[in-house]
Amino acid sequence: MARAKGAAGRREAPSLRTELLFNLAFQAAGALLLAVVSAALVPLFWGTALGLVLLAALVVADVAIFIVLGRYLIARLITRPMDALVEATQAVAEGELGRRAPPGGTRELDRLAASVNRMTERLLDAQGLLLRAEKLASVGRLAAGIAHEVGNPLASIGNYVEVLRRRGADSEIVAAIEREIARIDTIVKSLLDYARPRGGQRDPLDVGDVVSGAVALLDAQGVLRAVALETDIGASLPHVSGDRAALEQVIVNLLLNAVDAAGAGGRVVARAEAASAGGPLRDAPAGAPAVRIVVEDGGPGVPDEVRERVFDPFYTTKAPGHGTGLGLAIVQRIVHDHGGRVDVGTSSLGGAAFAVTLPSAGAA
C-alpha cells in the first residue's frame, strides 16, 4: 500500500514538447509586448535623435532578451541533459561500469536515459557471459590435460599398492594409501566432468521432475536426514531442452553444498519457478521465457567479495580435505552448456542462494 502511495505521489516529468511550446509562447508574448510598446512610442519620439536611439535600444533589447532566454531554455531542456547522457556513456566506455545515465528532466529524455541504461546493462551481461565462456573453455582444456597426465601414473600407483598388499605390507599403511588414491581419483574424475564437452542429446525436460529426482536420489542415500528440506515446485513450468543426468548433477551438487553449509538441524529450500531470462542468455534474448531453480540454505552465506570466485576450479571456502573446489565449477559448466547461467546471492534463510536460470525449450 505504501509502495503504491509513493508511486502515486511521485511527480511525473513534464513533456519536452509541452515545455518548449510553453516557454516559446511566453518568449513570443514578451517580444510582442515590447513590439507594441515600441510602436506606441514611435509617435512620441519620431524625428528626434534621442527618440531614434531609444527605439533602436528597445529593438536591440527585444532581440537580446529573446536570444538569452532562448539559449537558457535550450540549454536547460536539451543540451545539458544530452551532455550528461554523453558523459555517462563515455564513462562506461572508459571502464566505469557502475556509471549510469541520469534522468533528463522531461519524459522524452527520461525514456532515452532509461533505454541507454537498459542497453548498458544488457551489454555488460553479454560481456560477462562471453568472458565466462572464454574462461570456461580455457580452464576446461587445462583440466583435460591435467586429468590425462595424472590419471596414468595414478593407475600405476594403484597397481603397486596391490603388489604391496600381496607381499604382506602393513595393512593400515596400504589402506591409507588407497584412501588418498581414491581421493585423487575423485578429483581426476571431477576434472574430466568439468572438461568434457557436453554436446550430447537434448530432450524436452520437466524441471520439476528433474528436481524431484535429485531430491529422491539424495534422500535414498540418507544425505538429507540431517536437515529440514522444503521443496516448492511451481505448477505448469515450461519445459527446457537438456540432458537430464547433467541437470540432476547440477541440483545434486547444489543440494550437497546447501546441506553442508546449513549443518545438522539446518534448513534447506529447493524450488523451481517460471521466470524470464532477465539478462541475455546464450540461447535466448533478454526477457524470454525461462525456468529458475533456486537452492537456499540457512548457513553462513557467501561473502560479497568471493561470490565471483566460488565458481573458479579448486576454489573452496571449506576446510582442507572437505572439498575439492570443483563442484560449483562443474555446475557452472553444465549450466553454461545448456545456454543458462547460475547466480549466487543471499537467501531469505540467512545463508546462500544459488539460482540456475535456463531458457525454455521454445525460447531460442
C-alpha positions as CSV (number, residue, x, y, z in Angstrom):
1,M,0.0,0.0,0.0
2,A,2.8,2.4,0.9
3,R,4.6,1.5,-2.3
4,A,1.5,2.4,-4.4
5,K,1.1,5.6,-2.4
6,G,4.7,6.5,-3.1
7,A,4.4,5.8,-6.8
8,A,1.2,7.9,-7.0
9,G,2.8,10.8,-5.1
10,R,5.9,10.9,-7.3
11,R,5.6,13.8,-9.7
12,E,5.7,12.8,-13.4
13,A,8.3,14.6,-15.5
14,P,6.9,17.2,-17.9
15,S,6.9,16.6,-21.7
16,L,9.7,18.2,-23.6
17,R,7.2,19.3,-26.3
18,T,5.0,21.0,-23.7
19,E,7.9,22.7,-22.1
20,L,9.3,24.1,-25.4
21,L,5.9,25.3,-26.6
22,F,5.0,26.9,-23.3
23,N,8.4,28.7,-22.9
24,L,8.5,29.7,-26.6
25,A,4.9,31.1,-26.3
26,F,6.0,33.0,-23.2
27,Q,9.0,34.5,-25.0
28,A,6.9,35.3,-28.1
29,A,4.4,37.1,-25.9
30,G,7.2,39.1,-24.2
31,A,8.6,40.0,-27.6
32,L,5.2,41.1,-28.9
33,L,4.7,43.2,-25.8
34,L,7.9,45.0,-26.4
35,A,7.0,45.5,-30.1
36,V,3.7,47.0,-29.0
37,V,5.4,49.3,-26.6
38,S,7.9,50.3,-29.3
39,A,5.1,51.1,-31.8
40,A,3.3,53.2,-29.2
41,L,6.4,55.2,-28.5
42,V,7.2,55.9,-32.2
43,P,4.9,59.0,-32.5
44,L,6.3,60.5,-29.3
45,F,10.0,60.2,-30.3
46,W,9.9,60.2,-34.0
47,G,12.0,62.9,-35.6
48,T,14.4,63.4,-32.7
49,A,17.8,61.8,-32.3
50,L,17.0,60.7,-28.8
51,G,13.8,59.1,-29.9
52,L,15.6,57.1,-32.6
53,V,18.2,56.0,-30.1
54,L,15.6,54.8,-27.7
55,L,13.7,53.0,-30.3
56,A,16.8,51.3,-31.5
57,A,17.6,50.3,-27.9
58,L,14.2,48.8,-27.5
59,V,14.6,46.7,-30.6
60,V,18.1,45.5,-29.5
61,A,16.8,44.7,-26.1
62,D,13.9,42.8,-27.6
63,V,16.2,40.7,-29.7
64,A,18.8,40.2,-26.9
65,I,16.1,39.1,-24.4
66,F,14.7,36.6,-26.9
67,I,18.2,35.2,-27.6
68,V,19.3,35.0,-23.9
69,L,16.1,33.3,-22.8
70,G,16.1,31.0,-25.8
71,R,19.6,29.9,-25.1
72,Y,18.8,29.3,-21.5
73,L,15.7,27.3,-22.4
74,I,17.6,25.1,-24.9
75,A,20.5,24.5,-22.5
76,R,18.1,23.6,-19.6
77,L,15.8,21.3,-21.6
78,I,18.1,19.8,-24.2
79,T,21.9,20.4,-24.3
80,R,22.6,19.9,-20.5
81,P,20.7,16.6,-20.3
82,M,22.3,15.4,-23.5
83,D,25.7,16.4,-22.3
84,A,25.1,14.4,-19.1
85,L,23.9,11.4,-21.1
86,V,27.0,11.5,-23.4
87,E,29.3,11.9,-20.3
88,A,27.7,8.8,-18.7
89,T,28.1,6.7,-21.8
90,Q,31.7,7.8,-22.2
91,A,32.4,6.9,-18.6
92,V,31.0,3.4,-19.1
93,A,33.1,3.0,-22.3
94,E,36.2,4.0,-20.3
95,G,35.7,1.4,-17.7
96,E,33.3,3.0,-15.1
97,L,30.9,0.1,-15.3
98,G,28.7,1.3,-12.5
99,R,28.0,4.7,-14.1
100,R,24.5,5.2,-15.5
101,A,22.7,8.0,-17.4
102,P,20.8,10.4,-15.1
103,P,17.2,11.4,-15.7
104,G,16.8,14.1,-18.3
105,G,14.1,16.1,-16.6
106,T,11.5,15.5,-19.3
107,R,9.5,12.4,-20.3
108,E,11.2,12.1,-23.6
109,L,14.8,12.4,-22.3
110,D,13.9,10.2,-19.3
111,R,12.9,7.5,-21.6
112,L,16.1,7.9,-23.6
113,A,18.2,7.7,-20.5
114,A,16.3,4.6,-19.3
115,S,16.8,3.0,-22.7
116,V,20.5,3.7,-22.7
117,N,20.8,2.3,-19.2
118,R,19.0,-0.9,-20.2
119,M,21.2,-1.3,-23.2
120,T,24.3,-0.8,-21.0
121,E,23.1,-3.4,-18.5
122,R,22.4,-5.9,-21.3
123,L,25.8,-5.3,-23.0
124,L,27.6,-5.8,-19.6
125,D,25.6,-9.0,-19.1
126,A,26.5,-10.2,-22.6
127,Q,30.2,-9.3,-22.0
128,G,30.2,-11.2,-18.7
129,L,28.7,-14.2,-20.4
130,L,31.4,-14.0,-23.1
131,L,34.2,-13.7,-20.6
132,R,32.8,-16.5,-18.6
133,A,32.6,-18.7,-21.6
134,E,36.1,-18.0,-22.6
135,K,37.3,-18.7,-19.1
136,L,35.4,-22.0,-19.0
137,A,36.8,-23.1,-22.3
138,S,40.4,-22.3,-21.4
139,V,40.2,-23.9,-17.9
140,G,38.4,-26.9,-19.4
141,R,41.3,-27.5,-21.8
142,L,43.8,-27.2,-18.9
143,A,41.6,-29.5,-16.7
144,A,41.5,-32.2,-19.5
145,G,45.3,-32.1,-19.8
146,I,45.8,-32.4,-16.1
147,A,43.3,-35.2,-15.8
148,H,45.1,-37.2,-18.5
149,E,48.6,-36.6,-17.1
150,V,47.5,-37.5,-13.6
151,G,45.3,-40.5,-14.5
152,N,48.0,-42.7,-16.0
153,P,50.5,-42.5,-13.1
154,L,47.6,-42.9,-10.6
155,A,46.7,-46.2,-12.2
156,S,50.3,-47.3,-11.9
157,I,50.4,-46.4,-8.2
158,G,47.2,-48.4,-7.7
159,N,48.9,-51.4,-9.2
160,Y,51.9,-51.0,-7.0
161,V,49.7,-50.8,-3.9
162,E,48.1,-54.1,-4.9
163,V,51.6,-55.6,-5.1
164,L,52.5,-54.3,-1.6
165,R,49.3,-55.8,-0.2
166,R,50.1,-59.2,-1.7
167,R,53.6,-59.0,-0.3
168,G,52.2,-58.5,3.2
169,A,52.9,-54.8,3.7
170,D,51.4,-53.0,6.7
171,S,47.6,-53.1,6.2
172,E,47.0,-49.7,7.8
173,I,49.6,-48.0,5.5
174,V,48.1,-49.7,2.5
175,A,44.6,-48.7,3.4
176,A,45.8,-45.1,4.0
177,I,47.4,-45.0,0.5
178,E,44.3,-46.4,-1.1
179,R,42.2,-43.7,0.6
180,E,44.4,-41.0,-0.8
181,I,44.4,-42.7,-4.2
182,A,40.6,-42.7,-4.2
183,R,40.6,-39.1,-3.3
184,I,42.9,-38.2,-6.2
185,D,40.8,-40.4,-8.4
186,T,37.7,-38.4,-7.4
187,I,39.4,-35.2,-8.3
188,V,40.5,-36.5,-11.6
189,K,37.0,-37.7,-12.5
190,S,35.7,-34.3,-11.4
191,L,38.2,-32.6,-13.7
192,L,37.1,-34.8,-16.6
193,D,33.4,-34.0,-15.8
194,Y,34.4,-30.3,-15.9
195,A,36.4,-30.5,-19.1
196,R,34.3,-33.0,-21.1
197,P,32.3,-31.3,-23.8
198,R,28.6,-31.8,-23.1
199,G,27.1,-31.8,-26.6
200,G,25.0,-34.9,-26.1
201,Q,21.4,-35.5,-26.7
202,R,19.0,-32.8,-25.6
203,D,15.4,-33.8,-24.7
204,P,12.4,-31.7,-23.5
205,L,12.5,-31.9,-19.8
206,D,10.1,-31.1,-17.0
207,V,12.4,-29.2,-14.5
208,G,10.1,-30.2,-11.6
209,D,10.7,-33.9,-12.3
210,V,14.4,-33.3,-12.5
211,V,14.4,-31.5,-9.1
212,S,12.3,-34.2,-7.6
213,G,14.5,-36.9,-9.0
214,A,17.7,-35.3,-7.5
215,V,16.0,-34.9,-4.1
216,A,14.8,-38.5,-4.2
217,L,18.3,-39.7,-5.0
218,L,19.9,-37.9,-2.1
219,D,17.1,-38.9,0.3
220,A,17.6,-42.6,-0.6
221,Q,21.3,-42.2,0.3
222,G,20.4,-40.6,3.7
223,V,22.1,-37.3,2.9
224,L,19.1,-35.2,3.7
225,R,18.3,-36.6,7.1
226,A,20.5,-34.0,8.9
227,V,18.5,-31.0,7.6
228,A,14.9,-29.9,7.2
229,L,14.4,-29.8,3.4
230,E,11.5,-27.9,1.8
231,T,10.6,-28.2,-1.9
232,D,8.4,-25.9,-3.9
233,I,7.8,-26.9,-7.5
234,G,5.8,-24.4,-9.4
235,A,2.8,-25.6,-11.5
236,S,2.8,-25.7,-15.3
237,L,6.5,-24.9,-15.7
238,P,7.8,-24.5,-19.3
239,H,9.9,-27.4,-20.5
240,V,13.7,-26.9,-21.0
241,S,15.8,-28.7,-23.6
242,G,18.6,-30.5,-21.8
243,D,20.5,-33.6,-20.6
244,R,18.5,-35.0,-17.6
245,A,21.6,-36.7,-16.0
246,A,23.7,-33.5,-16.3
247,L,20.9,-31.3,-14.8
248,E,20.3,-33.7,-12.0
249,Q,24.1,-33.5,-11.3
250,V,23.7,-29.7,-11.0
251,I,20.9,-29.9,-8.5
252,V,22.7,-32.7,-6.5
253,N,25.8,-30.6,-6.3
254,L,23.9,-27.5,-5.1
255,L,21.9,-29.6,-2.6
256,L,25.1,-31.2,-1.2
257,N,26.7,-27.8,-0.7
258,A,23.5,-26.4,0.9
259,V,23.3,-29.4,3.3
260,D,26.9,-28.9,4.2
261,A,26.5,-25.2,4.8
262,A,23.3,-25.5,6.8
263,G,24.7,-28.1,9.1
264,A,22.8,-30.5,11.3
265,G,19.3,-29.3,12.1
266,G,19.6,-26.5,9.5
267,R,17.1,-25.6,6.8
268,V,17.4,-26.0,3.0
269,V,14.9,-24.9,0.4
270,A,14.8,-26.1,-3.2
271,R,12.3,-24.6,-5.6
272,A,11.6,-24.3,-9.3
273,E,9.6,-21.5,-10.8
274,A,8.7,-19.9,-14.1
275,A,10.7,-16.8,-14.8
276,S,12.0,-14.5,-17.5
277,A,15.6,-14.5,-18.7
278,G,16.2,-11.1,-17.2
279,G,19.5,-10.6,-18.9
280,P,20.6,-12.2,-22.2
281,L,21.2,-15.9,-22.1
282,R,23.3,-17.7,-24.7
283,D,20.4,-19.3,-26.4
284,A,17.6,-16.8,-25.6
285,P,17.2,-13.0,-25.6
286,A,16.6,-10.9,-22.6
287,G,13.0,-11.3,-21.3
288,A,12.5,-14.7,-22.9
289,P,10.5,-17.4,-21.0
290,A,12.8,-19.3,-18.7
291,V,12.8,-21.6,-15.7
292,R,14.6,-20.8,-12.5
293,I,15.9,-23.4,-10.0
294,V,16.8,-22.0,-6.6
295,V,18.6,-23.8,-3.8
296,E,18.8,-21.9,-0.5
297,D,20.3,-22.7,2.9
298,G,20.4,-21.3,6.4
299,G,24.2,-21.4,6.6
300,P,26.8,-18.6,6.9
301,G,26.3,-17.5,3.3
302,V,28.9,-16.4,0.7
303,P,30.7,-13.1,1.3
304,D,30.3,-10.5,-1.4
305,E,34.0,-10.3,-2.1
306,V,34.2,-14.0,-3.1
307,R,31.0,-14.5,-5.0
308,E,32.7,-14.3,-8.3
309,R,35.4,-16.7,-7.3
310,V,33.2,-19.5,-5.9
311,F,32.8,-20.8,-9.5
312,D,36.6,-21.0,-10.2
313,P,38.0,-24.5,-10.3
314,F,39.7,-25.5,-7.0
315,Y,38.5,-22.5,-5.1
316,T,36.6,-23.6,-1.9
317,T,35.7,-22.0,1.4
318,K,35.6,-25.4,3.1
319,A,38.3,-26.7,5.4
320,P,41.2,-28.6,3.8
321,G,40.2,-32.1,3.0
322,H,36.5,-31.4,2.9
323,G,36.1,-30.3,-0.7
324,T,37.9,-30.2,-4.0
325,G,36.6,-26.8,-5.1
326,L,35.2,-28.4,-8.4
327,G,31.5,-28.8,-7.5
328,L,30.4,-25.3,-8.4
329,A,32.8,-25.1,-11.3
330,I,31.1,-28.2,-12.8
331,V,27.7,-26.7,-12.0
332,Q,28.5,-23.6,-13.9
333,R,30.0,-25.6,-16.8
334,I,26.9,-27.7,-17.2
335,V,24.5,-24.7,-16.9
336,H,26.5,-22.8,-19.5
337,D,26.4,-25.8,-21.8
338,H,22.6,-25.7,-21.5
339,G,22.6,-22.0,-22.5
340,G,21.8,-20.8,-19.0
341,R,23.5,-19.0,-16.1
342,V,24.0,-19.5,-12.4
343,D,24.0,-16.7,-9.9
344,V,24.7,-16.6,-6.2
345,G,23.0,-14.2,-3.7
346,T,21.7,-14.0,-0.2
347,S,19.0,-16.4,0.9
348,S,15.9,-15.4,2.9
349,L,17.0,-18.1,5.4
350,G,20.2,-16.0,6.0
351,G,22.6,-18.2,4.0
352,A,23.5,-18.5,0.4
353,A,21.0,-18.8,-2.5
354,F,22.1,-20.3,-5.8
355,A,19.8,-19.6,-8.8
356,V,20.1,-21.5,-12.0
357,T,18.2,-19.9,-14.9
358,L,17.6,-22.0,-18.0
359,P,15.8,-20.9,-21.2
360,S,12.6,-22.7,-22.0
361,A,12.6,-25.1,-24.9
362,G,10.9,-22.6,-27.2
363,A,12.9,-19.5,-26.2
364,A,15.8,-19.9,-28.6
